[in-house]
Amino acid sequence: MSTEEVTIDKKGRVLIPKELRDKVGLQAGGKARLKIEKKNIIIMPPISPEEFIKEMEGCIREGTPAIDPLKLKKMWEPAEKQK
């Protein structure tokens, strides 16, 4: 695992070096996922629909859904359609 020190600007933005973006498949204008583990922020590439379905297995039960299915659907729409 490599460690890279970066600067956070006044708006909270961080520039991820190109070499690191390329290693994990992050692209300009694309999305990333953030995960907090203890006091660490982990930046991950977006999850594929197949990975999402696998993660959700066992979470869907009978009755009223905890989250609006239309909100879930919107996650997979291209950014242009969400405007």
Secondary structure, DSSP 8 states (H G I E B T S, - for coil): -------B-TTS-B---HHHHHHHT--TT---EEEEETTEEEEE----HHHHHHHHTTT--SSS-SS-HHHHHHHTS-HHHH-
